[in-house]
Amino acid sequence: MQLDAVDRQIINALQEGFPISDEPFTEVAEKLALDENELIARLERLLADKTLTRFGPMYQAERLGGAFTLVAMSVREDDFERVAEIVNSFPEVAHNYEREHHFNMWFVIATENPKHIDAVLTEIELDTGYSCYNMPKQDEYFVGLKLAV
Amino acid sequence: MQALKEDKVSMLDETDRRIILATQDGLPLERRPYDAVASKLGISAEEVMQRLRRMSDDGIIRRIAAVPNHYKLGYTANGMSVWNVPDEQVVALGKQVGALDFVSHCYRRPRHLPAWPYNLFAMVHATSREEALEKVDEIARLLGEYDRGHDVLFSRRILKKTGMRLTP
């Protein structure tokens, strides 16, 4: 993947936002002094080679009715793989990361029903023998990426 | 916040849900993308745009944008920086930290004393670990006296990653 100046310009501009209008690509192309067809073709390529993971509305998942929380665990190194396997086996566990810290396992639980979160946490604690430190989002100050490329 | 959330959810009707399902994987790359969505759903483009605008105003849509793959762009050092700041200041400080270019997510979360004193989380993206640590220092300078302690947790491995999405 080789990004040229135009690709970078497109990525930087479209990270900020995309208009809701009849011909939004025309608007963006004009601002970037680009041909509209070229803008669309480059976007297609950037998505195909996975330079961009997606292009479109970013929905705030909690607002769609589901419930989410971030959970931290402190797992003994020699027990880590066993616990990871148990935690990952829960369909409600959406992401799970190993991090370099005393709290070395961090996962996100997503459920359709908010009341179900506590039940999943209890089950994970029983199955793994480790405490879950529940850290639900209380407030959000920014989500998105403004990477200069 | 919980009450607000439920209000917003109940405001989504069947047409909203169909628009979400049709666009959660992305917008069509066509000259008139909202027309393309509309004709798929059998409604007018004007209605699609109006509903997208309303969902944007309500915060159901954060924004319509391109999301870069930060690993592909060379941002391979991703640290979760965590901060202990006074509760009375966390909203104002969170907004300032969230506005920094290199911060992708910024949240308030509960402390678990004494094991976990941190209440503000900011994901920092950089091309090297050194650069990430410099950026964490930048946040520390911004917070000044309100920084009552911080740490940064680098990811070692992705153990699981599946999408969170609306099911039809």
Contacts between the chains, C-beta under 8 A, distances in Angstrom:
chain1	res1	chain2	res2	distance
A	1	B	72	6.4
A	3	B	73	8.0
A	10	B	66	7.8
A	11	B	66	6.4
A	11	B	68	5.8
A	11	B	73	7.9
A	14	B	65	6.0
A	14	B	66	3.6
A	15	B	65	5.7
A	15	B	66	5.8
A	15	B	67	7.7
A	15	B	68	6.6
A	16	B	65	6.7
A	17	B	63	4.9
A	17	B	64	6.2
A	17	B	65	5.2
A	18	B	27	7.6
A	18	B	63	8.0
A	18	B	64	4.5
A	18	B	65	5.8
A	18	B	66	7.4
A	19	B	64	7.9
A	20	B	34	7.0
A	20	B	49	5.0
A	20	B	52	5.3
A	20	B	53	5.6
A	20	B	56	7.5
A	20	B	64	6.8
A	21	B	34	8.0
A	21	B	49	7.3
A	22	B	32	6.1
A	22	B	34	7.3
A	22	B	35	7.5
A	22	B	45	7.0
A	23	B	31	6.0
A	23	B	32	6.0
A	24	B	33	6.6
A	24	B	34	7.7
A	25	B	31	5.9
A	25	B	33	7.5
A	26	B	31	7.2
A	36	B	31	6.8
A	40	B	29	5.2
A	40	B	30	7.6
A	40	B	31	7.4
A	43	B	29	5.7
A	43	B	66	7.5
A	44	B	29	5.5
A	46	B	66	7.7
A	47	B	26	7.4
A	47	B	29	7.8
A	49	B	72	8.0
A	50	B	69	5.5
A	50	B	72	6.1
A	51	B	68	6.6
A	51	B	69	6.0
A	51	B	72	5.1
A	51	B	73	7.0
A	52	B	66	5.0
A	52	B	67	6.3
A	52	B	68	5.7
A	52	B	69	6.6
A	53	B	67	4.9
A	53	B	68	7.1
A	53	B	69	4.8
A	54	B	25	7.2
A	54	B	26	5.1
A	54	B	66	7.5
A	54	B	67	4.9
A	55	B	26	5.1
A	55	B	27	6.2
A	55	B	29	7.7
A	55	B	65	7.6
A	55	B	66	4.6
A	55	B	67	7.2
A	56	B	23	5.3
A	56	B	24	7.5
A	56	B	25	7.3
A	56	B	26	4.0
A	56	B	27	4.0
A	56	B	64	6.3
A	57	B	20	7.9
A	57	B	23	5.3
A	57	B	24	7.5
A	57	B	27	7.4
A	57	B	52	6.6
A	57	B	55	7.6
A	57	B	56	8.0
A	57	B	61	4.6
A	57	B	63	7.8
A	57	B	64	4.9
A	58	B	61	6.5
A	58	B	62	4.3
A	58	B	63	5.9
A	58	B	64	7.2
A	58	B	65	6.3
A	58	B	67	7.0
A	59	B	20	6.2
A	59	B	24	6.1
A	59	B	55	8.0
A	59	B	60	6.4
A	59	B	61	5.9
A	59	B	62	7.4
A	59	B	166	7.6
A	60	B	59	6.1
A	60	B	60	6.0
A	60	B	61	7.2
A	60	B	62	5.5
A	61	B	164	5.2
A	61	B	165	7.8
A	62	B	5	6.1
A	63	B	5	6.5
A	63	B	8	5.1
A	63	B	9	6.6
A	63	B	58	7.5
A	63	B	59	6.2
A	63	B	60	4.5
A	64	B	9	7.1
A	64	B	12	7.3
A	64	B	20	6.9
A	64	B	60	7.1
A	64	B	166	5.4
A	65	B	9	4.5
A	65	B	12	7.6
A	66	B	164	7.1
A	68	B	164	7.3
A	70	B	109	6.7
A	72	B	116	7.1
A	74	B	115	7.9
A	84	B	159	5.0
A	87	B	159	7.7
A	87	B	160	7.9
A	88	B	159	6.1
A	88	B	160	4.5
A	93	B	160	6.2
A	94	B	160	7.7
A	94	B	161	7.8
A	94	B	162	5.5
A	94	B	163	7.5
A	94	B	164	4.9
A	95	B	158	7.7
A	95	B	160	6.3
A	95	B	161	5.3
A	95	B	162	7.5
A	96	B	158	7.6
A	96	B	159	3.9
A	96	B	160	4.0
A	96	B	161	7.7
A	97	B	155	4.9
A	97	B	156	7.9
A	97	B	157	7.1
A	97	B	158	6.0
A	97	B	159	6.4
A	98	B	155	6.9
A	98	B	156	4.4
A	98	B	157	4.2
A	98	B	158	7.9
A	98	B	159	5.7
A	99	B	80	6.8
A	99	B	153	4.2
A	99	B	154	6.6
A	99	B	155	5.5
A	99	B	156	6.2
A	100	B	153	6.4
A	100	B	154	5.1
A	100	B	155	7.9
A	100	B	156	5.5
A	101	B	151	7.2
A	101	B	153	4.5
A	103	B	115	8.0
A	103	B	116	7.2
A	103	B	153	7.4
A	104	B	156	7.9
A	105	B	159	7.5
A	106	B	80	7.6
A	106	B	153	7.6
A	107	B	159	7.7
A	107	B	160	7.3
A	108	B	164	7.7
A	110	B	164	4.7
A	133	B	112	5.0
A	133	B	115	7.2
A	133	B	116	6.1
A	134	B	110	7.7
A	135	B	109	4.2
A	135	B	110	5.9
A	135	B	112	7.5
A	135	B	116	7.8
A	136	B	109	6.9
A	136	B	110	7.1
A	137	B	107	4.8
A	137	B	108	7.2
A	137	B	109	6.2
A	138	B	1	7.4
A	138	B	107	7.5
A	138	B	108	4.5
A	138	B	109	6.1
A	138	B	110	6.5
A	139	B	1	7.5
A	139	B	90	7.5
A	139	B	91	6.7
A	139	B	94	6.6
A	139	B	107	6.8
A	139	B	108	4.0
A	140	B	106	7.3
A	140	B	107	5.5
A	140	B	108	7.8
A	141	B	91	7.9
A	141	B	94	3.7
A	141	B	95	5.2
A	141	B	97	6.8
A	141	B	98	3.5
A	141	B	106	4.0
A	141	B	107	6.9
A	141	B	108	7.5
A	142	B	95	7.8
A	142	B	98	3.0
A	142	B	99	6.8
A	142	B	103	6.4
A	142	B	104	7.8
A	142	B	105	7.0
A	142	B	106	4.6
A	143	B	62	6.0
A	143	B	104	7.2
A	143	B	105	5.2
A	143	B	106	7.7
A	144	B	62	6.7
A	144	B	63	7.1
A	144	B	65	7.1
A	144	B	67	8.0
A	144	B	104	6.5
A	145	B	67	6.7
A	145	B	68	6.0
A	145	B	70	6.3
A	145	B	104	4.6
A	145	B	125	7.0
A	146	B	101	5.0
A	146	B	102	8.0
A	146	B	104	7.9
A	147	B	68	5.8
A	147	B	70	6.2
A	147	B	73	5.9
A	147	B	75	6.1
A	147	B	101	7.7
A	147	B	102	7.8
A	147	B	125	6.5
A	148	B	101	6.7
A	149	B	68	6.9
A	149	B	73	5.1
